Amino acid sequence: MALRAFLVAVVVVVAAVSPALAVDYIVGDDAGWKLDFDYTKWTEGKDFRVGDTIAFKYKPGVHNVLTVNGADFQRCTSTNATSVPLTSGKDVITILSPGTKWYICDIGDHCSMGMKLVISVSAVAEGPTPDPTPGTSAAARKVSLLESCVRWVVAAMSAYMMMNMIMTY
């Protein structure tokens, strides 16, 4: 019975840790989603993975976010008649699949003026994730969370072993 409870606890911890390893990126960091910003440079050194989120922060009504394909990205337009732009000013997109993802602002000439983002998304993490926000290391956050979970599992195993020893005497 105690072993079953311990195994359930381990499964719960592993399930809780897995999504917590995703990184939340704010497009443009403190600058946000705006004109006169180099989004190509912003993506440099970032390792986008399935499960990560990208947040577009901007003044509603001034900009928007539209997911497009590669050809539409180059043309700064959308040929998808059913595509609806995000307009809240705090749009968060969870990356659900690997591959190249393209985003534009389709208000006026904003896209042709550089308000467009292309990212390459990998399927699984193979190491520390680069820093998504200034001053806080995503890799450090992940390691810290992982260390906490490992400590919890070790503590649970120790408690289980002590209970077993007490029960056998």
QUIRA-V625243 format. One record per residue. PSI is psi as a letter, one per 20 degrees, with the letter a starting at -180 (* if undefined). BURIAL is # if it has 16 or more other C-alpha atoms within 10 Angstrom, else .. D_FIRST is the distance of its C-alpha to the first C-alpha in whole Angstrom. Layout:
PSI_BURIAL_D_FIRST ; PSI_BURIAL_D_FIRST
//
This chain:
g_._0 ; h_._4 ; g_._5 ; g_._5 ; g_._6 ; g_#_9 ; h_._10 ; g_._11 ; g_._12 ; g_#_14 ; g_._16 ; g_._17 ; g_#_19 ; g_#_20 ; h_._21 ; h_._23 ; h_#_25 ; g_._26 ; h_._29 ; i_#_29 ; i_#_31 ; q_#_34 ; p_#_37 ; o_#_39 ; q_#_43 ; o_#_46 ; p_#_49 ; j_#_51 ; c_._49 ; h_._51 ; h_._54 ; a_#_52 ; o_#_54 ; r_#_57 ; r_#_61 ; l_._62 ; q_#_59 ; n_._58 ; h_#_55 ; g_._55 ; h_._55 ; h_._52 ; i_#_50 ; p_._51 ; i_._48 ; q_._45 ; n_#_43 ; p_#_42 ; q_#_39 ; p_#_37 ; h_#_35 ; r_#_37 ; q_#_39 ; p_#_43 ; p_#_45 ; o_#_48 ; p_#_50 ; r_#_53 ; o_._56 ; q_._55 ; h_._59 ; h_._60 ; r_#_57 ; r_#_55 ; p_#_52 ; p_#_53 ; p_#_51 ; r_#_53 ; r_#_53 ; g_._55 ; g_._59 ; h_#_59 ; g_#_57 ; h_._61 ; i_._63 ; l_#_61 ; r_#_61 ; p_#_58 ; i_._59 ; o_._56 ; h_._58 ; i_._54 ; p_._53 ; p_._53 ; q_#_53 ; p_#_50 ; j_#_52 ; h_#_50 ; i_#_51 ; m_#_47 ; p_._46 ; p_#_43 ; p_#_42 ; p_._39 ; o_#_40 ; i_._38 ; q_._39 ; r_._41 ; a_._45 ; p_._48 ; p_#_48 ; p_#_51 ; q_#_52 ; r_#_55 ; p_#_57 ; k_#_59 ; p_#_61 ; c_._65 ; j_._65 ; g_#_62 ; g_#_61 ; i_#_64 ; j_._64 ; j_#_61 ; m_#_58 ; q_#_56 ; p_#_53 ; p_#_52 ; q_#_48 ; p_._47 ; p_#_43 ; q_#_41 ; g_._38 ; q_._35 ; p_._35 ; j_._36 ; a_._37 ; q_._37 ; p_#_39 ; r_#_42 ; o_#_43 ; h_#_43 ; q_#_45 ; p_._47 ; i_._46 ; p_._42 ; p_._41 ; h_#_38 ; g_#_37 ; h_._36 ; g_#_34 ; g_#_32 ; g_._32 ; g_._31 ; g_._28 ; g_#_27 ; g_._27 ; g_._25 ; g_#_22 ; g_._22 ; g_._22 ; g_._19 ; g_#_17 ; g_._19 ; g_._18 ; h_#_14 ; g_#_14 ; g_._16 ; g_._14 ; g_#_11 ; h_._13 ; g_._15 ; g_._12 ; g_._11 ; g_._15 ; g_._15 ; h_._13 ; i_._15 ; *_._18
//
